[in-house]
Amino acid sequence: MKTLKRICLILFVSIAAFAMFACEAGNNGKLVNENASFDTVIYGTYAQNRVTDGNLTGLLKGLGESAWSDNRTTYNDTVYERVVAAPFSKQAKFNDGGAITEGETYYFAVMPVEWYVLENNEDSTALIAKNILDVQVFNTNVDRAPDNDGKYVNDWELSTLREWLNGTFLNKAFTALESAAINKTKNVSAYPESYYKNHSKAINDTWDQVYCLSYADAVNADNRYNHTYAFSSAMGDYDCLRMAKVTDYAKARGAWYYINTQKEDYKDYELYQRFDGNGKYWLRTVGKDSVYAAVVRYTGEVGRTYENVGYKYSKDAKSTVDVGVRPAITVGFDATVGK
């Protein structure tokens, strides 16, 4: 175990690259953390930026199917992933302004992931992805709830989002050595972790390597773990740290993001321009009632914001698959914590 701890520490330190982030926007009484700065760390890899080089795109298109495994391939020592685009809107564009055409195949470079340092303790560091990395339904098992045990489809413990984060995402984003350095974090999802009291008392605590923040995490509530994250304590603030942009990869897969259509003479144009490109992402706590889960809005607001967890309860099925995922992890010395 001492050897594993030492390897994990060396790995973490050797790939850490600290930088500063500042939120810049016009004057608005609800905009907070606009001049705050946060340490960032590079850890793991994930498909993010679209390949724009025409020659490289042509080469990737020309590779035979045998070169691809689970829509991934390695070419010239770089891993690429392909996606048949399903954007949330015909107006959706990549971050460089290029249109996203539904049904067209795009290629994305698998590249290092940047994380914000939420909390740095003596033996562990809590991180949240700087950007929205992917898009997922909160729970596709909509036929199972509520059952006789009082469980509901917005129960984090039983959600397919939690399963995906600790399975598919974990395996794609991290090497075995990187994964070993990610602690199992105890996550509380029942009230008082949520803004809403209903349908949350029966939710069990979980131990997760990858997780979504809770409502209490996002507002620095006085929860049982006394986290000291840098988020605003007011759920209605336009918190720059809570805001998140959407990667090209997540956009191609259908993640929603705000498109500013306000004219430049609009009084709050600069504020809405600050929101431009921001997405919405899941929290692990319940929403308004048993078929909703909480989210952070594109404005950085939390609290009375929620989305339907799955297809069955939505009038428009597509509206349930556009919520982004902004994963959180805790990296530390002891990979066996929580087992």
N, C-alpha and C positions, 0 to 999 in steps of 0.2 A: 504493500500500500504506500509506503514512503516513496518508492520509486515512481509509482503512478502519480502521486502528488507532485513530485519534482518535475516530471515530464509535463504535466498539465500547466504548471506555473511557468515553465520555460516557454511552452507553446504560446500561452496567453501574452506574456511579456514581449516575446519576439515579434508578434504580429500586431501589437497595439500601436496605433498611429494616432496621436492626439491632435485634434483640431478644434476650431471654434465655430460656433453657429450663432448667427444673429438674425432676428426677425425684423425685417424692415417694412414699415407701412406708414400710411398717413395717420394723422391724429384722429383718434376715436376713443371715447371714454372707456369702452369695454375691451379695448385691445391691450393685452398684457404680455409681459415677457418679450416685448419687441426689441429691447436692447440687451437681453440676457445672453450669456454665452455658456456653452455646454461642451464638455469633453466628448469626443467621439472615439470609437474603437473599431478597427477592421477585424471581422471574425466570420469565418465561413464564406461560402459562395452561393450565388443563386442567379438564375436567368433574370436579366434586368434590361439592358439597353438593346434596342433593335440594331441589327446589322444594316448599315446604309451603303456600304461599298458594293457597287453593282457587280464587280468581278467576283468578290467573295460570295455574294448571294447566288450568283450563277454556279459557282463551284459546289456550294452546299446543295443547291437544287439538283445538281447532276450526280450526286452520290447515290448509289443504289440503296434499296431498302435494307439490305444486309448491313449497311454502315450505321443504321439507326437502331437504337434500343430505347424503348420508352420515349421516343421522340427526341433523343439526345445522341450526339455524335462528337467525336474528338477529331479536330483537323488542325494540323500544325501546332499541336500541344495546347490548343484552346478548346474548351468544351462549348458546344452550341446546342440550343434547344429550339425546336420549331413549334409553331402554334398556328392552327387554322383560326383566323380572327373571328371573334363574336363580340364586337364592341357594343357598349350599352346604347349608343346613339349613332346616327349617320353623321353627326357633327363631331364625333370623337376624333381626336388627332394625337399623334405621338408627340413626345416632348420637343421634337425639333420642328413641329408644325405639319409634318407629313400626315396625310389622311390615312385612316384605318379602314380598309375595305372589308366588309363582312365576307367570309368565305375564302379570303386570300391567305396563303401561307406566308408567314413571316419568320425570320430567324433572329435569335437573340443570343448575345454572348453571356455565358455564365461567368460572373465576375464577383470580386470581393464585396461583402455586405458591410455597410456602415451602420453602426449602432450608437445611440446616445447612452451615456452613462447616467443612469437614474440614481444609483446609490452605490457608493464604494465603501465597503466595510473591510475589516481587517482580514477576513478570510474569504470574501466573496464580492462580486460586483454584479449588480442588477443592470441589465441592458434592455433597451427597446429599439427596434429597427427604426432608422431615420425615416424611411419611406414605407409606403404600403407596397408589399412585395408580391401579393397574390390576391385572389378573390375566392371565397368559398361560401357555401350555404352553411348556416349555423348548425342545423340538424336535418339530415335527410330522412331520419327514422321517424317521420311524422305520424305513422300509424300506431305507434306504441304508447301514446300518452293522451290523457292522464291514466295511470293504472291504479290499482288498489293501494299501492304504497304512497300515493300522493305525489308521484313523480310526474314531471311535465316535460314537454319537448324543449323548453328553454333551460333545462337543467344542464349546466356545464359538464358535470361528471359523465353524463350519458350522451353528450353531443358528438356528432361526427366531426365537427370542427376540432374539438380536442383530440379526437382519434387521428385526424389528418395531420395536425401539428406535431404530434408525438410519434408519427409513423412516417408518412410520405415526406413531409417537410423536413423533419429531422434528418432523414436518410439522404435527402437530396442536398441539403444545405451544408452538412458537416461531414468531415472525415470521421473515421472511428476514433481517432485520437482527440479530435475537437469535441466530439460528442461525449467522450469520457470525462472531459473537463467541465461539462455542463451539469450543474447540480440538479437534483430533483427538488423543486421548490414546493413548499406547502402552500396551497391556494385555497382561500376561503371565498365561497361564492354566495353563501346565504346572507340574508339580512343580518347585520347592518352594512354589508359590503355593497348593497344595491340601493339606489335611490328609491326603488319601489319595494314595499314590504310584502306584497302579495306573492304567493307561489314560490317563496324562496326558503321557507323554514325547513323544508325537507331535503334541501340540497346538501350533500356531504362535502367535507373537505377532500381535496385531491392532492396528489403529489405528481408534479409535471415537470419535465425538462423544458418544454416549450409551452407557453401559455399566452393568454390575452390578459391585459390588465383588468382589474375590477373598477366599478364606478368609484369606490372609495380610494383606490390607488390614483385615479385620475383627478381627484379633488383634494388629495392629501387629508382625507378624513382621519379622525382619531380612531383608527381601527386597531385590532388586537396586536398588530405587528409594528405599529408606530413607524411606518415608512416615512422617510423625509424626502420624498421626491420634490422636484422643483416646479411642479404644476401649480397653477392658481387654485386657491381653495374655493373659488366661486364658480359654480357650474355654468353660469351664464356669461362668463368672460370669454372673449375671443382670445384664447390662449395660444400663442405662437408655438409653444412646445407640444401642445396637444394636436396642432395641425400637422398634416402629413401630405406630401406629394405622392403621386402614383407613378410607378415605374412603367416603362413601355410594355414590358411583359404582362403586367397586371392589366393594363389598358386593353391589350389585344385579347385577353381572356375575359373581358367584360366588366372590369371594375368601373364603377361610377366615379366621376369627378366633376367638380363645378366648372362650368364654362361661363365666363363673365360676358354678358351681352349688354351691360350698361353703357350708355354713351359717355364720352369723356367729359361732357358738361354736367353730368349727374353729380350732385353734391358729395356723394360718398363713393365716387368712382375709384379713388385710390384704395379705399378699403376693399371694395369688391374685386379690384385687380389683385390685391393681396390674397384673396381667397381663390383666385383663378388657378385651376390645376390641383387644388386640394381635394382629397377623397374623403370618404367616410369609412370607418373601420369598427369591427366588433369589439365589445368588452365582454367579459365572461359572465356578467350578472344579468338578472332578469329585467325585462322591460315592463310595459304597461300591464300586461296580464300573461297568462300561461303560454301564449304562442308568440311572444315577443322577447327579444334580447336587446340589451342596451348597446348603443353605439356612440362614437365620438363624431360629431358633425364636421363638415368641411370648414366651419367657422371656428372650430376648437371648443365648441360648447358641448356639455354633457348634461345628464340628468333626465329631463323630459324628452329624450331622444332615443328612439328604439326602432327596430326593424323586425319584420316577420321572419321567424326562424326557418321556415321551409315551405315547399310548394303547396301543400294541401290547404293551407289556410289563407292563401293569397289569391286575390282576383286576377292578378297578373303574375304568372309564374316567373317571368323574367325579372320582375322587380325584386325577387328574393335571392338572386344570384349575383347581384352587383355590389355587394358590400365587401370592402377590402379587408385584408388581414395584415396587421402590424404586430408581428410576433415579439414576445419578450422572453428573455432567458436570464439565468443567474449562473455566472461562471465562477468557479471557486476551486479550492484545493482538493476537496474530498468528493469524488464522484459517487460515493455510496450513500450520501446523506439522504434520508427519507426512505431508504429501502427497509 
